[in-house]
Amino acid sequence: MKTIQELFPGIAIMDETDVEVRNPFSGETAVLTPEEVAVYDYIKGCELMGDYTGVRKGLDWFAKTNPEAYMTLLD
């Protein structure tokens, strides 16, 4: 299985502990690991830049890795 850095070149994973992230539309929250926060931020950055290939790649990873958080934050 490829690492996050291999799947998402240039992604930065911080040393922070688990982080609570809020869905800006529903207000629901999910606690994410540092790796999940990095991919979440990647997805949001790709959205802002109009990189929908990157968005899809991130969403696919997230749906497989943490389906509950995916449904709460990104679906």
C-alpha positions in Angstrom: 0.0 0.0 0.0 1.3 3.4 -0.9 2.1 6.0 1.8 0.3 9.3 2.0 3.4 11.1 0.8 3.4 8.8 -2.3 -0.3 9.3 -3.0 -0.2 13.0 -2.3 3.3 14.3 -3.2 4.2 17.4 -1.2 1.6 16.9 1.5 2.6 18.1 5.0 1.7 16.0 8.0 1.9 17.9 11.3 2.9 16.4 14.7 -0.3 17.5 16.3 -2.5 15.1 18.2 -6.0 14.2 16.9 -7.9 17.3 15.8 -11.6 18.0 15.8 -12.7 19.3 12.4 -16.1 21.0 11.9 -18.2 20.7 8.7 -18.8 24.3 7.7 -22.3 23.5 6.3 -23.8 21.1 8.9 -21.8 22.1 12.0 -21.1 18.4 12.7 -17.6 17.5 13.9 -15.2 14.6 13.5 -11.9 13.8 15.2 -9.1 13.2 12.7 -5.6 11.8 12.9 -2.8 14.1 11.7 -2.7 12.1 8.4 -6.5 12.6 7.9 -6.2 16.3 8.7 -3.5 16.6 6.0 -5.7 14.9 3.4 -8.7 17.0 4.5 -6.7 20.2 4.0 -5.4 18.8 0.7 -9.0 18.3 -0.5 -10.1 21.8 0.6 -7.1 23.3 -1.1 -7.8 21.5 -4.3 -11.4 22.7 -4.1 -10.2 26.3 -3.9 -7.8 25.9 -6.8 -10.4 24.1 -9.0 -8.3 20.9 -9.0 -11.2 18.4 -9.1 -8.9 15.5 -10.0 -7.1 16.2 -6.7 -10.4 16.5 -4.9 -11.6 13.2 -6.2 -8.3 11.5 -5.3 -8.6 12.8 -1.7 -12.2 11.9 -1.4 -11.6 8.4 -2.5 -8.8 8.0 0.0 -10.9 9.5 2.8 -13.9 7.3 2.1 -11.8 4.2 2.3 -9.7 5.3 5.3 -12.4 6.8 7.6 -15.9 6.4 6.1 -17.6 7.8 9.2 -15.6 11.1 9.1 -16.0 11.2 5.3 -19.8 11.1 5.7 -19.7 13.8 8.4 -17.2 16.2 6.8 -17.1 15.6 3.1 -20.2 13.9 1.7 
